[in-house]
Amino acid sequence: MTAAKTMRICIVSGEDSGDFHGANLARALRKKQPGLIIDGIGGRQMEAAGVSLVFPSARLAVVGITEVIGRLPAIYAGWSCLKAYLRQQRPDLVVLIDFPDFNLYLAAPQVKKLGIPLVYYISPQLWAWRRGRIRRIKALVDRMLVILPFEEEFYRESGVPVCYTGHPLADVFAGFTPLSRAQRPYIALLPGSRPTEVRRLLPMMLETASLIRKTHPEQQFLLPLAPSLSSDFIETLLPSPCPSWLLLVREPLSSCLRRAFFALVASGTATLETALAAVPMVVVYRIGLLSYLIGRKLISVPHISLVNLIAGREVVPELVQAEAEPRRIYEKAVECLDNSEKYARVLADLQEVQKRLGAAGGTDRAAEEVLACLRQFKPGGWT
């Protein structure tokens, strides 16, 4: 289709994973509709994809309920910039990507107030906690695009217009072929992408790595640096000098995981990427004590990692809060590392998770749905 006039879309993301998916969505949209103007809140990846940034998402990313307080000035600044942009530019459609506390409570009401069509791509985990937010979504969102197979029924039962597009990570790992075991010498350390979580988890992972090296002295470790993290910040968390057994890299996580045969992973999207790369793992997570105590009362699912949630059972160990300490992580890791039968069982379970995520093409399907919404809500803008 061709545009009768120049159409403008705004994409709002708030952390590295959203920046990644926002960048891929922007590319898919432009491929299908080259004349689109795309603005938004995002990071380096969205900017590299040709999105004109209204505000940098790196200033917004936080972990935990109480940790938000320290970022309130930046959050307010981001909201003010977005609000001014929406009023001045009046985009034809807004796409919100995950990041629910900002998107649902600040961005979405402003979009609705201005009468701009709103698509939510990559659902907040309402099925896991704070399910009452479904009422807000039903009131504010014109179309939900979900990426996990069980989410479609959840929204449909609540009366929210929804489309299951498939997981975009399936695109990244389409045709992914792991290297042979001899070519995968590393254990990957994946402490997350947000400074607060990396500050909590990386020192703990490094201590675990030291424990592993005591019983596996030749073991090497790989630490991929998230795009949002500066080298100066990472250096403050590393011993000086940096151990010879630790390799720091800046490259796509999929490339790093091709060289890893095991991983220590912060709970989040990286657990799915690790699963799609067929890398057994231990999932760890820690947040501030008050955030944890509040969250524990609200969470309504038996697992924290997406891998186990999709599998419907524990296929990789999860260590949370007080359990997430170096000795326990070490014990769970060597249970798999030193037991070839268990390692093989985990690999088989991860293959089942891969099948449940569905086929590649999720990003293209999401782009088609976004353009379909433009046709529906802006019929005069297309020929």
Number of C-alpha atoms within 10 A of each C-alpha: 8 12 14 10 12 12 18 17 21 26 28 28 31 26 24 25 20 25 26 19 20 30 24 19 26 24 22 19 23 16 13 15 16 12 15 17 19 23 24 25 28 30 27 19 20 28 19 11 18 16 24 17 19 18 22 18 24 23 18 25 22 22 15 18 15 16 16 16 11 10 15 12 13 18 20 14 15 21 20 15 14 22 16 12 17 19 12 9 11 17 19 20 23 27 26 28 25 21 20 21 13 20 22 20 12 18 21 24 16 19 23 16 9 12 12 19 21 24 25 27 28 25 21 22 14 17 18 15 16 15 14 10 16 18 12 13 20 16 12 20 22 18 21 27 25 23 23 19 16 14 20 20 14 15 21 13 9 12 12 20 16 20 20 20 27 24 23 25 21 22 17 15 15 12 9 15 10 18 13 11 11 8 12 16 18 23 23 28 26 26 29 25 22 18 20 16 19 21 16 17 24 21 16 19 25 20 16 21 24 18 17 22 15 10 10 13 11 10 16 18 21 21 20 20 21 21 18 19 16 11 13 8 12 15 12 10 14 14 10 8 7 11 12 8 16 19 14 15 13 13 12 12 19 17 14 19 26 21 22 26 25 24 22 25 24 27 23 19 17 22 25 23 20 27 23 25 26 25 23 30 27 21 27 26 23 22 20 16 13 13 15 17 11 13 16 11 10 13 17 14 10 12 17 18 23 18 28 21 17 19 17 12 11 15 20 20 18 22 19 17 13 10 14 18 19 18 15 13 25 19 14 17 21 13 12 21 18 10 10 11 11 14 19 13 14 20 18 15 20 25 15 14 23 22 11 16 20 17 16 19 17 21 26 21 19 25 24 17 20 24 19 13 18 23 14 12 16 16 11 12 15 15 10
